[in-house]
């Protein structure tokens, strides 16, 4: 079998998935995990309480270095984590996950629209393990944010086809079908008027083009209509930077499906990355995170201490893993009704 992906023999494997190991929505984990979110403008991290999705530490943010090469970004991640550690907020041995702005296959970025192309095909997971001293699951940033919204936020309990869009520096998408993620959808790159949609209607594009909210929402409605024509979602959740400005465009939004703002805002990407990282460690996915390596921890004793605390940290509570909790169907009477903040259309 010939793979179009000449650089990656893994891509030619038959009957296996190269996607990151992502839990089904409803999989419950206990304990804490470290979530890292690398965006086009900021690198953010925090410790996350897995049962609630709440942040258990301060959210530390630094600017994304430019150019955002793997080395520079991972150094920034190291600096952000160093601040958490210095504040005494980062327990040893936590599982970790990191959202990256591109398609992630077998721990590597396969696209790099909003990050330096130096990331392409480099093993992000190996590099992070090497430089940071512990294993980190890599996944798409919008998939991470979507997972958190579905688990802890606006999509909690929603069955059917749910589309989460993160509209900020770029446009990211996460598609869920009855609680299962279809990974690496890249709906920000749909064509619009001969251009890549995110270069016209992302939050950053709106600012760059000096377009008013009124004009932006007109164009964005066109984008949403196209997405709906292909996917027919039952619910759309709008996240990312523009969702903070929801009040400025809510009344002008036009969609067939109910559209609601994301609930977790700044912390969605962090919480979802943490959850996926903890899950990958549990199921021993190929990209399973680990504690600090003995090299970075400085001694074997430190490493085994880390491993010990790790095993106690992110246990599945009610063994929903594998079986996976079924997403709740809303009661029939409420299923068709639009949420209070639903839009016209
Ligand atoms: C990337 C997506 C990413 C989105 C938001 C897009 O340019 O292609 O993978 O999710 O930006 O960061």
Boltz pocket constraint, residues with backbone or C-beta under 6 A from the ligand:
constraints:
  - pocket:
      binder: B
      contacts: [[A, 38], [A, 39], [A, 40], [A, 100], [A, 101], [A, 102], [A, 103], [A, 111], [A, 113], [A, 114], [A, 140], [A, 141], [A, 142], [A, 143], [A, 166], [A, 169], [A, 170], [A, 171], [A, 172], [A, 173], [A, 185], [A, 186], [A, 188], [A, 198]]
      max_distance: 6.0
